[in-house]
Amino acid sequence: MSSTEYILLIITGFYAIIILSFSIGWFRIKTVKSHNFIHHIPISIIVACRNEEKNIIQLLESLINQDYPKDFAEIILVNDHSEDKTQKIINEYISGNTNIKLFDLPNNLKGKKNAIAFGVKKASS
């Protein structure tokens, strides 16, 4: 064996030791389990929407199906002057869901940033 092969063997050995130590450390990490207190934090989800009639039902269903207690989550939708059926679709959808609220952005405000800021003001969490 030449000196180059010995050097490569030593480098490979060090690499193997490093990988082994990382693997051992990785398996020693304790897994964190979800505690009930996390689920008691009230949250507000704010969505600014404009002309989203094709996507709004899928969004609402995704938000409703989240694994979070409904009593601690409110969904605030801010209609940013939609010109399609977005508002009508939302109103039909939220008739049975008390944790979803729809607000219209005032006429003097426009744009996503203003809609989100308006939603934050209306949020309870």
Backbone as XML, in Angstrom:
<?xml version="1.0"?>
<chain id="A" units="angstrom">
  <residue number="1" name="MET">
    <atom name="N" x="0.835" y="-1.186" z="0.000"/>
    <atom name="CA" x="0.000" y="0.000" z="0.000"/>
    <atom name="C" x="0.874" y="1.241" z="0.000"/>
  </residue>
  <residue number="2" name="SER">
    <atom name="N" x="0.484" y="2.172" z="-0.808"/>
    <atom name="CA" x="1.266" y="3.392" z="-0.897"/>
    <atom name="C" x="0.790" y="4.384" z="0.163"/>
  </residue>
  <residue number="3" name="SER">
    <atom name="N" x="1.551" y="5.435" z="0.317"/>
    <atom name="CA" x="1.202" y="6.450" z="1.319"/>
    <atom name="C" x="-0.106" y="7.156" z="0.970"/>
  </residue>
  <residue number="4" name="THR">
    <atom name="N" x="-0.403" y="7.307" z="-0.304"/>
    <atom name="CA" x="-1.659" y="7.935" z="-0.736"/>
    <atom name="C" x="-2.849" y="7.089" z="-0.311"/>
  </residue>
  <residue number="5" name="GLU">
    <atom name="N" x="-2.722" y="5.773" z="-0.433"/>
    <atom name="CA" x="-3.806" y="4.886" z="-0.021"/>
    <atom name="C" x="-4.019" y="4.945" z="1.486"/>
  </residue>
  <residue number="6" name="TYR">
    <atom name="N" x="-2.914" y="5.029" z="2.265"/>
    <atom name="CA" x="-3.032" y="5.148" z="3.721"/>
    <atom name="C" x="-3.751" y="6.448" z="4.102"/>
  </residue>
  <residue number="7" name="ILE">
    <atom name="N" x="-3.411" y="7.523" z="3.430"/>
    <atom name="CA" x="-4.051" y="8.816" z="3.713"/>
    <atom name="C" x="-5.541" y="8.740" z="3.395"/>
  </residue>
  <residue number="8" name="LEU">
    <atom name="N" x="-5.892" y="8.156" z="2.264"/>
    <atom name="CA" x="-7.302" y="7.994" z="1.913"/>
    <atom name="C" x="-8.028" y="7.099" z="2.918"/>
  </residue>
  <residue number="9" name="LEU">
    <atom name="N" x="-7.384" y="6.071" z="3.379"/>
    <atom name="CA" x="-7.967" y="5.179" z="4.378"/>
    <atom name="C" x="-8.196" y="5.915" z="5.697"/>
  </residue>
  <residue number="10" name="ILE">
    <atom name="N" x="-7.257" y="6.715" z="6.093"/>
    <atom name="CA" x="-7.395" y="7.493" z="7.335"/>
    <atom name="C" x="-8.513" y="8.514" z="7.202"/>
  </residue>
  <residue number="11" name="ILE">
    <atom name="N" x="-8.578" y="9.226" z="6.085"/>
    <atom name="CA" x="-9.645" y="10.213" z="5.858"/>
    <atom name="C" x="-11.008" y="9.532" z="5.858"/>
  </residue>
  <residue number="12" name="THR">
    <atom name="N" x="-11.092" y="8.381" z="5.198"/>
    <atom name="CA" x="-12.346" y="7.626" z="5.170"/>
    <atom name="C" x="-12.738" y="7.179" z="6.581"/>
  </residue>
  <residue number="13" name="GLY">
    <atom name="N" x="-11.766" y="6.773" z="7.378"/>
    <atom name="CA" x="-12.025" y="6.372" z="8.762"/>
    <atom name="C" x="-12.569" y="7.530" z="9.583"/>
  </residue>
  <residue number="14" name="PHE">
    <atom name="N" x="-11.922" y="8.692" z="9.462"/>
    <atom name="CA" x="-12.414" y="9.871" z="10.180"/>
    <atom name="C" x="-13.831" y="10.233" z="9.728"/>
  </residue>
  <residue number="15" name="TYR">
    <atom name="N" x="-14.072" y="10.161" z="8.437"/>
    <atom name="CA" x="-15.401" y="10.476" z="7.906"/>
    <atom name="C" x="-16.454" y="9.518" z="8.482"/>
  </residue>
  <residue number="16" name="ALA">
    <atom name="N" x="-16.104" y="8.240" z="8.536"/>
    <atom name="CA" x="-17.026" y="7.236" z="9.078"/>
    <atom name="C" x="-17.314" y="7.505" z="10.557"/>
  </residue>
  <residue number="17" name="ILE">
    <atom name="N" x="-16.285" y="7.879" z="11.307"/>
    <atom name="CA" x="-16.469" y="8.184" z="12.735"/>
    <atom name="C" x="-17.372" y="9.402" z="12.911"/>
  </residue>
  <residue number="18" name="ILE">
    <atom name="N" x="-17.183" y="10.419" z="12.100"/>
    <atom name="CA" x="-18.014" y="11.628" z="12.179"/>
    <atom name="C" x="-19.473" y="11.292" z="11.858"/>
  </residue>
  <residue number="19" name="ILE">
    <atom name="N" x="-19.696" y="10.539" z="10.784"/>
    <atom name="CA" x="-21.055" y="10.160" z="10.397"/>
    <atom name="C" x="-21.693" y="9.304" z="11.491"/>
  </residue>
  <residue number="20" name="LEU">
    <atom name="N" x="-20.946" y="8.391" z="12.058"/>
    <atom name="CA" x="-21.461" y="7.540" z="13.141"/>
    <atom name="C" x="-21.839" y="8.372" z="14.361"/>
  </residue>
  <residue number="21" name="SER">
    <atom name="N" x="-21.003" y="9.343" z="14.721"/>
    <atom name="CA" x="-21.316" y="10.178" z="15.886"/>
    <atom name="C" x="-22.545" y="11.054" z="15.632"/>
  </residue>
  <residue number="22" name="PHE">
    <atom name="N" x="-22.698" y="11.568" z="14.413"/>
    <atom name="CA" x="-23.906" y="12.327" z="14.076"/>
    <atom name="C" x="-25.140" y="11.432" z="14.150"/>
  </residue>
  <residue number="23" name="SER">
    <atom name="N" x="-25.014" y="10.202" z="13.674"/>
    <atom name="CA" x="-26.149" y="9.276" z="13.705"/>
    <atom name="C" x="-26.553" y="8.947" z="15.138"/>
  </residue>
  <residue number="24" name="ILE">
    <atom name="N" x="-25.591" y="8.700" z="15.974"/>
    <atom name="CA" x="-25.886" y="8.416" z="17.384"/>
    <atom name="C" x="-26.552" y="9.625" z="18.030"/>
  </residue>
  <residue number="25" name="GLY">
    <atom name="N" x="-26.023" y="10.800" z="17.766"/>
    <atom name="CA" x="-26.629" y="12.018" z="18.316"/>
    <atom name="C" x="-28.048" y="12.233" z="17.814"/>
  </residue>
  <residue number="26" name="TRP">
    <atom name="N" x="-28.277" y="11.946" z="16.556"/>
    <atom name="CA" x="-29.610" y="12.112" z="15.955"/>
    <atom name="C" x="-30.623" y="11.209" z="16.654"/>
  </residue>
  <residue number="27" name="PHE">
    <atom name="N" x="-30.244" y="9.959" z="16.933"/>
    <atom name="CA" x="-31.181" y="9.038" z="17.571"/>
    <atom name="C" x="-31.357" y="9.313" z="19.058"/>
  </residue>
  <residue number="28" name="ARG">
    <atom name="N" x="-30.488" y="10.085" z="19.652"/>
    <atom name="CA" x="-30.625" y="10.444" z="21.068"/>
    <atom name="C" x="-31.547" y="11.648" z="21.284"/>
  </residue>
  <residue number="29" name="ILE">
    <atom name="N" x="-31.891" y="12.354" z="20.216"/>
    <atom name="CA" x="-32.768" y="13.513" z="20.338"/>
    <atom name="C" x="-34.142" y="13.054" z="20.780"/>
  </residue>
  <residue number="30" name="LYS">
    <atom name="N" x="-34.652" y="13.682" z="21.812"/>
    <atom name="CA" x="-35.979" y="13.333" z="22.305"/>
    <atom name="C" x="-37.034" y="13.936" z="21.393"/>
  </residue>
  <residue number="31" name="THR">
    <atom name="N" x="-38.055" y="13.166" z="21.115"/>
    <atom name="CA" x="-39.147" y="13.680" z="20.295"/>
    <atom name="C" x="-40.077" y="14.513" z="21.161"/>
  </residue>
  <residue number="32" name="VAL">
    <atom name="N" x="-40.542" y="15.584" z="20.598"/>
    <atom name="CA" x="-41.439" y="16.476" z="21.311"/>
    <atom name="C" x="-42.863" y="16.111" z="20.939"/>
  </residue>
  <residue number="33" name="LYS">
    <atom name="N" x="-43.658" y="15.846" z="21.950"/>
    <atom name="CA" x="-45.048" y="15.506" z="21.707"/>
    <atom name="C" x="-45.913" y="16.728" z="21.932"/>
  </residue>
  <residue number="34" name="SER">
    <atom name="N" x="-46.961" y="16.800" z="21.168"/>
    <atom name="CA" x="-47.879" y="17.926" z="21.280"/>
    <atom name="C" x="-48.556" y="17.900" z="22.641"/>
  </residue>
  <residue number="35" name="HIS">
    <atom name="N" x="-48.543" y="19.024" z="23.301"/>
    <atom name="CA" x="-49.205" y="19.139" z="24.589"/>
    <atom name="C" x="-50.548" y="19.826" z="24.402"/>
  </residue>
  <residue number="36" name="ASN">
    <atom name="N" x="-51.461" y="19.519" z="25.286"/>
    <atom name="CA" x="-52.800" y="20.084" z="25.173"/>
    <atom name="C" x="-52.799" y="21.605" z="25.302"/>
  </residue>
  <residue number="37" name="PHE">
    <atom name="N" x="-51.866" y="22.181" z="26.043"/>
    <atom name="CA" x="-51.879" y="23.628" z="26.230"/>
    <atom name="C" x="-51.646" y="24.376" z="24.925"/>
  </residue>
  <residue number="38" name="ILE">
    <atom name="N" x="-50.964" y="23.756" z="23.992"/>
    <atom name="CA" x="-50.728" y="24.410" z="22.705"/>
    <atom name="C" x="-52.046" y="24.620" z="21.982"/>
  </residue>
  <residue number="39" name="HIS">
    <atom name="N" x="-52.961" y="23.681" z="22.118"/>
    <atom name="CA" x="-54.228" y="23.750" z="21.407"/>
    <atom name="C" x="-55.226" y="24.702" z="22.066"/>
  </residue>
  <residue number="40" name="HIS">
    <atom name="N" x="-54.856" y="25.295" z="23.161"/>
    <atom name="CA" x="-55.760" y="26.235" z="23.825"/>
    <atom name="C" x="-55.383" y="27.685" z="23.554"/>
  </residue>
  <residue number="41" name="ILE">
    <atom name="N" x="-54.483" y="27.903" z="22.652"/>
    <atom name="CA" x="-54.087" y="29.257" z="22.279"/>
    <atom name="C" x="-55.020" y="29.732" z="21.172"/>
  </residue>
  <residue number="42" name="PRO">
    <atom name="N" x="-55.770" y="30.797" z="21.398"/>
    <atom name="CA" x="-56.663" y="31.279" z="20.332"/>
    <atom name="C" x="-55.859" y="31.898" z="19.183"/>
  </residue>
  <residue number="43" name="ILE">
    <atom name="N" x="-56.293" y="31.604" z="17.972"/>
    <atom name="CA" x="-55.614" y="32.129" z="16.793"/>
    <atom name="C" x="-56.623" y="32.771" z="15.845"/>
  </residue>
  <residue number="44" name="SER">
    <atom name="N" x="-56.147" y="33.681" z="15.046"/>
    <atom name="CA" x="-56.945" y="34.292" z="13.985"/>
    <atom name="C" x="-56.202" y="34.091" z="12.673"/>
  </residue>
  <residue number="45" name="ILE">
    <atom name="N" x="-56.911" y="33.571" z="11.694"/>
    <atom name="CA" x="-56.359" y="33.385" z="10.358"/>
    <atom name="C" x="-56.990" y="34.453" z="9.476"/>
  </residue>
  <residue number="46" name="ILE">
    <atom name="N" x="-56.177" y="35.287" z="8.875"/>
    <atom name="CA" x="-56.688" y="36.397" z="8.066"/>
    <atom name="C" x="-56.350" y="36.133" z="6.608"/>
  </residue>
  <residue number="47" name="VAL">
    <atom name="N" x="-57.376" y="36.211" z="5.765"/>
    <atom name="CA" x="-57.199" y="35.972" z="4.334"/>
    <atom name="C" x="-57.772" y="37.163" z="3.573"/>
  </residue>
  <residue number="48" name="ALA">
    <atom name="N" x="-56.942" y="37.802" z="2.781"/>
    <atom name="CA" x="-57.413" y="38.850" z="1.880"/>
    <atom name="C" x="-57.774" y="38.183" z="0.563"/>
  </residue>
  <residue number="49" name="CYS">
    <atom name="N" x="-58.967" y="38.458" z="0.060"/>
    <atom name="CA" x="-59.379" y="37.798" z="-1.182"/>
    <atom name="C" x="-59.993" y="38.807" z="-2.148"/>
  </residue>
  <residue number="50" name="ARG">
    <atom name="N" x="-59.660" y="38.600" z="-3.403"/>
    <atom name="CA" x="-60.205" y="39.430" z="-4.478"/>
    <atom name="C" x="-60.337" y="38.554" z="-5.717"/>
  </residue>
  <residue number="51" name="ASN">
    <atom name="N" x="-61.569" y="38.445" z="-6.212"/>
    <atom name="CA" x="-61.863" y="37.669" z="-7.415"/>
    <atom name="C" x="-61.305" y="36.243" z="-7.330"/>
  </residue>
  <residue number="52" name="GLU">
    <atom name="N" x="-61.697" y="35.537" z="-6.300"/>
    <atom name="CA" x="-61.203" y="34.178" z="-6.061"/>
    <atom name="C" x="-62.317" y="33.139" z="-6.129"/>
  </residue>
  <residue number="53" name="GLU">
    <atom name="N" x="-63.317" y="33.354" z="-6.955"/>
    <atom name="CA" x="-64.451" y="32.441" z="-6.985"/>
    <atom name="C" x="-64.042" y="31.011" z="-7.347"/>
  </residue>
  <residue number="54" name="LYS">
    <atom name="N" x="-62.986" y="30.825" z="-8.097"/>
    <atom name="CA" x="-62.558" y="29.482" z="-8.491"/>
    <atom name="C" x="-61.807" y="28.759" z="-7.382"/>
  </residue>
  <residue number="55" name="ASN">
    <atom name="N" x="-61.222" y="29.498" z="-6.446"/>
    <atom name="CA" x="-60.354" y="28.883" z="-5.432"/>
    <atom name="C" x="-60.894" y="28.969" z="-4.010"/>
  </residue>
  <residue number="56" name="ILE">
    <atom name="N" x="-61.888" y="29.787" z="-3.780"/>
    <atom name="CA" x="-62.274" y="30.104" z="-2.396"/>
    <atom name="C" x="-62.857" y="28.908" z="-1.652"/>
  </residue>
  <residue number="57" name="ILE">
    <atom name="N" x="-63.616" y="28.045" z="-2.323"/>
    <atom name="CA" x="-64.185" y="26.870" z="-1.655"/>
    <atom name="C" x="-63.079" y="25.938" z="-1.194"/>
  </residue>
  <residue number="58" name="GLN">
    <atom name="N" x="-62.105" y="25.693" z="-2.038"/>
    <atom name="CA" x="-60.985" y="24.824" z="-1.664"/>
    <atom name="C" x="-60.213" y="25.417" z="-0.480"/>
  </residue>
  <residue number="59" name="LEU">
    <atom name="N" x="-60.013" y="26.716" z="-0.483"/>
    <atom name="CA" x="-59.333" y="27.375" z="0.629"/>
    <atom name="C" x="-60.122" y="27.212" z="1.917"/>
  </residue>
  <residue number="60" name="LEU">
    <atom name="N" x="-61.425" y="27.485" z="1.864"/>
    <atom name="CA" x="-62.255" y="27.390" z="3.067"/>
    <atom name="C" x="-62.291" y="25.962" z="3.604"/>
  </residue>
  <residue number="61" name="GLU">
    <atom name="N" x="-62.406" y="24.993" z="2.719"/>
    <atom name="CA" x="-62.407" y="23.596" z="3.170"/>
    <atom name="C" x="-61.067" y="23.211" z="3.798"/>
  </residue>
  <residue number="62" name="SER">
    <atom name="N" x="-59.987" y="23.694" z="3.228"/>
    <atom name="CA" x="-58.666" y="23.412" z="3.800"/>
    <atom name="C" x="-58.528" y="24.028" z="5.190"/>
  </residue>
  <residue number="63" name="LEU">
    <atom name="N" x="-59.021" y="25.246" z="5.349"/>
    <atom name="CA" x="-58.931" y="25.905" z="6.655"/>
    <atom name="C" x="-59.836" y="25.225" z="7.688"/>
  </residue>
  <residue number="64" name="ILE">
    <atom name="N" x="-61.029" y="24.835" z="7.282"/>
    <atom name="CA" x="-61.965" y="24.173" z="8.193"/>
    <atom name="C" x="-61.431" y="22.815" z="8.635"/>
  </residue>
  <residue number="65" name="ASN">
    <atom name="N" x="-60.738" y="22.118" z="7.740"/>
    <atom name="CA" x="-60.270" y="20.765" z="8.034"/>
    <atom name="C" x="-58.959" y="20.718" z="8.811"/>
  </residue>
  <residue number="66" name="GLN">
    <atom name="N" x="-58.466" y="21.858" z="9.248"/>
    <atom name="CA" x="-57.244" y="21.872" z="10.045"/>
    <atom name="C" x="-57.489" y="21.184" z="11.392"/>
  </residue>
  <residue number="67" name="ASP">
    <atom name="N" x="-56.457" y="20.567" z="11.909"/>
    <atom name="CA" x="-56.553" y="19.859" z="13.193"/>
    <atom name="C" x="-56.275" y="20.841" z="14.330"/>
  </residue>
  <residue number="68" name="TYR">
    <atom name="N" x="-57.220" y="21.704" z="14.561"/>
    <atom name="CA" x="-57.118" y="22.711" z="15.619"/>
    <atom name="C" x="-58.523" y="22.919" z="16.160"/>
  </residue>
  <residue number="69" name="PRO">
    <atom name="N" x="-58.687" y="23.032" z="17.475"/>
    <atom name="CA" x="-60.036" y="23.179" z="18.022"/>
    <atom name="C" x="-60.766" y="24.382" z="17.433"/>
  </residue>
  <residue number="70" name="LYS">
    <atom name="N" x="-61.966" y="24.154" z="16.959"/>
    <atom name="CA" x="-62.750" y="25.210" z="16.305"/>
    <atom name="C" x="-63.071" y="26.362" z="17.258"/>
  </residue>
  <residue number="71" name="ASP">
    <atom name="N" x="-63.157" y="26.072" z="18.556"/>
    <atom name="CA" x="-63.465" y="27.116" z="19.537"/>
    <atom name="C" x="-62.328" y="28.111" z="19.707"/>
  </residue>
  <residue number="72" name="PHE">
    <atom name="N" x="-61.122" y="27.735" z="19.286"/>
    <atom name="CA" x="-59.959" y="28.591" z="19.487"/>
    <atom name="C" x="-59.403" y="29.163" z="18.187"/>
  </residue>
  <residue number="73" name="ALA">
    <atom name="N" x="-60.105" y="28.940" z="17.075"/>
    <atom name="CA" x="-59.625" y="29.438" z="15.786"/>
    <atom name="C" x="-60.725" y="30.241" z="15.106"/>
  </residue>
  <residue number="74" name="GLU">
    <atom name="N" x="-60.391" y="31.442" z="14.700"/>
    <atom name="CA" x="-61.330" y="32.228" z="13.897"/>
    <atom name="C" x="-60.696" y="32.494" z="12.542"/>
  </residue>
  <residue number="75" name="ILE">
    <atom name="N" x="-61.524" y="32.448" z="11.525"/>
    <atom name="CA" x="-61.070" y="32.700" z="10.164"/>
    <atom name="C" x="-61.717" y="33.995" z="9.703"/>
  </residue>
  <residue number="76" name="ILE">
    <atom name="N" x="-60.890" y="34.965" z="9.370"/>
    <atom name="CA" x="-61.380" y="36.268" z="8.925"/>
    <atom name="C" x="-61.042" y="36.426" z="7.450"/>
  </residue>
  <residue number="77" name="LEU">
    <atom name="N" x="-62.074" y="36.595" z="6.649"/>
    <atom name="CA" x="-61.912" y="36.830" z="5.220"/>
    <atom name="C" x="-62.220" y="38.289" z="4.943"/>
  </residue>
  <residue number="78" name="VAL">
    <atom name="N" x="-61.328" y="38.962" z="4.248"/>
    <atom name="CA" x="-61.536" y="40.359" z="3.903"/>
    <atom name="C" x="-61.684" y="40.438" z="2.388"/>
  </residue>
  <residue number="79" name="ASN">
    <atom name="N" x="-62.874" y="40.821" z="1.953"/>
    <atom name="CA" x="-63.168" y="40.949" z="0.535"/>
    <atom name="C" x="-62.622" y="42.282" z="0.024"/>
  </residue>
  <residue number="80" name="ASP">
    <atom name="N" x="-61.648" y="42.197" z="-0.870"/>
    <atom name="CA" x="-60.991" y="43.386" z="-1.416"/>
    <atom name="C" x="-61.665" y="43.778" z="-2.733"/>
  </residue>
  <residue number="81" name="HIS">
    <atom name="N" x="-62.928" y="44.200" z="-2.639"/>
    <atom name="CA" x="-63.695" y="44.708" z="-3.780"/>
    <atom name="C" x="-63.756" y="43.708" z="-4.941"/>
  </residue>
  <residue number="82" name="SER">
    <atom name="N" x="-64.105" y="42.460" z="-4.640"/>
    <atom name="CA" x="-64.213" y="41.435" z="-5.678"/>
    <atom name="C" x="-65.285" y="41.808" z="-6.687"/>
  </residue>
  <residue number="83" name="GLU">
    <atom name="N" x="-65.026" y="41.486" z="-7.933"/>
    <atom name="CA" x="-65.956" y="41.782" z="-9.019"/>
    <atom name="C" x="-66.613" y="40.516" z="-9.558"/>
  </residue>
  <residue number="84" name="ASP">
    <atom name="N" x="-66.339" y="39.378" z="-8.942"/>
    <atom name="CA" x="-66.960" y="38.125" z="-9.360"/>
    <atom name="C" x="-67.876" y="37.619" z="-8.237"/>
  </residue>
  <residue number="85" name="LYS">
    <atom name="N" x="-68.097" y="36.328" z="-8.145"/>
    <atom name="CA" x="-69.028" y="35.755" z="-7.165"/>
    <atom name="C" x="-68.357" y="35.356" z="-5.856"/>
  </residue>
  <residue number="86" name="THR">
    <atom name="N" x="-67.169" y="35.847" z="-5.603"/>
    <atom name="CA" x="-66.435" y="35.469" z="-4.399"/>
    <atom name="C" x="-67.245" y="35.732" z="-3.140"/>
  </residue>
  <residue number="87" name="GLN">
    <atom name="N" x="-67.791" y="36.919" z="-3.007"/>
    <atom name="CA" x="-68.533" y="37.287" z="-1.795"/>
    <atom name="C" x="-69.772" y="36.414" z="-1.628"/>
  </residue>
  <residue number="88" name="LYS">
    <atom name="N" x="-70.478" y="36.157" z="-2.688"/>
    <atom name="CA" x="-71.681" y="35.318" z="-2.628"/>
    <atom name="C" x="-71.329" y="33.892" z="-2.200"/>
  </residue>
  <residue number="89" name="ILE">
    <atom name="N" x="-70.272" y="33.350" z="-2.768"/>
    <atom name="CA" x="-69.835" y="31.993" z="-2.423"/>
    <atom name="C" x="-69.444" y="31.916" z="-0.953"/>
  </residue>
  <residue number="90" name="ILE">
    <atom name="N" x="-68.722" y="32.904" z="-0.471"/>
    <atom name="CA" x="-68.310" y="32.917" z="0.940"/>
    <atom name="C" x="-69.541" y="33.001" z="1.834"/>
  </residue>
  <residue number="91" name="ASN">
    <atom name="N" x="-70.466" y="33.892" z="1.529"/>
    <atom name="CA" x="-71.676" y="34.025" z="2.351"/>
    <atom name="C" x="-72.462" y="32.729" z="2.412"/>
  </residue>
  <residue number="92" name="GLU">
    <atom name="N" x="-72.557" y="32.000" z="1.312"/>
    <atom name="CA" x="-73.249" y="30.718" z="1.309"/>
    <atom name="C" x="-72.494" y="29.690" z="2.142"/>
  </residue>
  <residue number="93" name="TYR">
    <atom name="N" x="-71.195" y="29.715" z="2.070"/>
    <atom name="CA" x="-70.378" y="28.730" z="2.783"/>
    <atom name="C" x="-70.376" y="28.964" z="4.286"/>
  </residue>
  <residue number="94" name="ILE">
    <atom name="N" x="-70.341" y="30.217" z="4.699"/>
    <atom name="CA" x="-70.192" y="30.496" z="6.138"/>
    <atom name="C" x="-71.505" y="30.477" z="6.894"/>
  </residue>
  <residue number="95" name="SER">
    <atom name="N" x="-72.619" y="30.214" z="6.231"/>
    <atom name="CA" x="-73.907" y="30.226" z="6.934"/>
    <atom name="C" x="-73.926" y="29.236" z="8.086"/>
  </residue>
  <residue number="96" name="GLY">
    <atom name="N" x="-73.207" y="28.116" z="7.987"/>
    <atom name="CA" x="-73.183" y="27.131" z="9.060"/>
    <atom name="C" x="-71.931" y="27.143" z="9.900"/>
  </residue>
  <residue number="97" name="ASN">
    <atom name="N" x="-71.014" y="28.039" z="9.634"/>
    <atom name="CA" x="-69.739" y="28.080" z="10.360"/>
    <atom name="C" x="-69.615" y="29.399" z="11.118"/>
  </residue>
  <residue number="98" name="THR">
    <atom name="N" x="-69.690" y="29.300" z="12.419"/>
    <atom name="CA" x="-69.657" y="30.515" z="13.239"/>
    <atom name="C" x="-68.253" y="31.071" z="13.424"/>
  </residue>
  <residue number="99" name="ASN">
    <atom name="N" x="-67.230" y="30.283" z="13.149"/>
    <atom name="CA" x="-65.870" y="30.796" z="13.344"/>
    <atom name="C" x="-65.298" y="31.454" z="12.089"/>
  </residue>
  <residue number="100" name="ILE">
    <atom name="N" x="-66.104" y="31.578" z="11.022"/>
    <atom name="CA" x="-65.671" y="32.274" z="9.808"/>
    <atom name="C" x="-66.422" y="33.597" z="9.720"/>
  </residue>
  <residue number="101" name="LYS">
    <atom name="N" x="-65.658" y="34.673" z="9.542"/>
    <atom name="CA" x="-66.255" y="36.010" z="9.437"/>
    <atom name="C" x="-65.806" y="36.649" z="8.129"/>
  </residue>
  <residue number="102" name="LEU">
    <atom name="N" x="-66.733" y="37.313" z="7.462"/>
    <atom name="CA" x="-66.428" y="38.006" z="6.221"/>
    <atom name="C" x="-66.606" y="39.499" z="6.422"/>
  </residue>
  <residue number="103" name="PHE">
    <atom name="N" x="-65.596" y="40.256" z="6.031"/>
    <atom name="CA" x="-65.657" y="41.711" z="6.093"/>
    <atom name="C" x="-65.340" y="42.260" z="4.709"/>
  </residue>
  <residue number="104" name="ASP">
    <atom name="N" x="-65.993" y="43.356" z="4.373"/>
    <atom name="CA" x="-65.688" y="44.054" z="3.122"/>
    <atom name="C" x="-64.721" y="45.184" z="3.413"/>
  </residue>
  <residue number="105" name="LEU">
    <atom name="N" x="-63.699" y="45.277" z="2.609"/>
    <atom name="CA" x="-62.736" y="46.365" z="2.746"/>
    <atom name="C" x="-63.440" y="47.669" z="2.389"/>
  </residue>
  <residue number="106" name="PRO">
    <atom name="N" x="-63.315" y="48.701" z="3.223"/>
    <atom name="CA" x="-63.965" y="49.984" z="2.925"/>
    <atom name="C" x="-63.523" y="50.532" z="1.560"/>
  </residue>
  <residue number="107" name="ASN">
    <atom name="N" x="-64.397" y="51.306" z="0.956"/>
    <atom name="CA" x="-64.148" y="51.838" z="-0.397"/>
    <atom name="C" x="-62.902" y="52.701" z="-0.489"/>
  </residue>
  <residue number="108" name="ASN">
    <atom name="N" x="-62.522" y="53.352" z="0.615"/>
    <atom name="CA" x="-61.344" y="54.218" z="0.560"/>
    <atom name="C" x="-60.029" y="53.442" z="0.685"/>
  </residue>
  <residue number="109" name="LEU">
    <atom name="N" x="-60.099" y="52.122" z="0.897"/>
    <atom name="CA" x="-58.898" y="51.286" z="1.001"/>
    <atom name="C" x="-58.884" y="50.269" z="-0.128"/>
  </residue>
  <residue number="110" name="LYS">
    <atom name="N" x="-57.700" y="49.986" z="-0.635"/>
    <atom name="CA" x="-57.548" y="48.992" z="-1.698"/>
    <atom name="C" x="-56.225" y="48.269" z="-1.523"/>
  </residue>
  <residue number="111" name="GLY">
    <atom name="N" x="-56.180" y="47.042" z="-1.997"/>
    <atom name="CA" x="-54.932" y="46.289" z="-2.002"/>
    <atom name="C" x="-54.825" y="45.289" z="-0.870"/>
  </residue>
  <residue number="112" name="LYS">
    <atom name="N" x="-53.935" y="44.338" z="-1.081"/>
    <atom name="CA" x="-53.744" y="43.235" z="-0.143"/>
    <atom name="C" x="-53.245" y="43.708" z="1.226"/>
  </residue>
  <residue number="113" name="LYS">
    <atom name="N" x="-52.280" y="44.624" z="1.246"/>
    <atom name="CA" x="-51.749" y="45.112" z="2.518"/>
    <atom name="C" x="-52.837" y="45.765" z="3.358"/>
  </residue>
  <residue number="114" name="ASN">
    <atom name="N" x="-53.655" y="46.589" z="2.730"/>
    <atom name="CA" x="-54.741" y="47.243" z="3.461"/>
    <atom name="C" x="-55.780" y="46.235" z="3.926"/>
  </residue>
  <residue number="115" name="ALA">
    <atom name="N" x="-56.044" y="45.219" z="3.103"/>
    <atom name="CA" x="-57.020" y="44.200" z="3.487"/>
    <atom name="C" x="-56.537" y="43.413" z="4.689"/>
  </residue>
  <residue number="116" name="ILE">
    <atom name="N" x="-55.266" y="43.060" z="4.705"/>
    <atom name="CA" x="-54.727" y="42.310" z="5.845"/>
    <atom name="C" x="-54.716" y="43.187" z="7.086"/>
  </residue>
  <residue number="117" name="ALA">
    <atom name="N" x="-54.309" y="44.441" z="6.967"/>
    <atom name="CA" x="-54.311" y="45.358" z="8.119"/>
    <atom name="C" x="-55.734" y="45.531" z="8.661"/>
  </residue>
  <residue number="118" name="PHE">
    <atom name="N" x="-56.700" y="45.631" z="7.773"/>
    <atom name="CA" x="-58.098" y="45.744" z="8.179"/>
    <atom name="C" x="-58.538" y="44.482" z="8.926"/>
  </residue>
  <residue number="119" name="GLY">
    <atom name="N" x="-58.128" y="43.320" z="8.418"/>
    <atom name="CA" x="-58.449" y="42.058" z="9.076"/>
    <atom name="C" x="-57.825" y="41.936" z="10.450"/>
  </residue>
  <residue number="120" name="VAL">
    <atom name="N" x="-56.597" y="42.420" z="10.582"/>
    <atom name="CA" x="-55.925" y="42.382" z="11.888"/>
    <atom name="C" x="-56.695" y="43.209" z="12.908"/>
  </residue>
  <residue number="121" name="LYS">
    <atom name="N" x="-57.223" y="44.344" z="12.481"/>
    <atom name="CA" x="-58.006" y="45.190" z="13.389"/>
    <atom name="C" x="-59.292" y="44.499" z="13.832"/>
  </residue>
  <residue number="122" name="LYS">
    <atom name="N" x="-59.851" y="43.677" z="12.973"/>
    <atom name="CA" x="-61.095" y="42.962" z="13.286"/>
    <atom name="C" x="-60.855" y="41.676" z="14.064"/>
  </residue>
  <residue number="123" name="ALA">
    <atom name="N" x="-59.617" y="41.220" z="14.120"/>
    <atom name="CA" x="-59.304" y="39.939" z="14.761"/>
    <atom name="C" x="-59.403" y="40.035" z="16.274"/>
  </residue>
  <residue number="124" name="SER">
    <atom name="N" x="-59.792" y="38.931" z="16.880"/>
    <atom name="CA" x="-59.878" y="38.893" z="18.335"/>
    <atom name="C" x="-58.643" y="38.224" z="18.949"/>
  </residue>
  <residue number="125" name="SER">
    <atom name="N" x="-57.845" y="37.574" z="18.156"/>
    <atom name="CA" x="-56.665" y="36.872" z="18.680"/>
    <atom name="C" x="-55.413" y="37.389" z="18.017"/>
  </residue>
</chain>
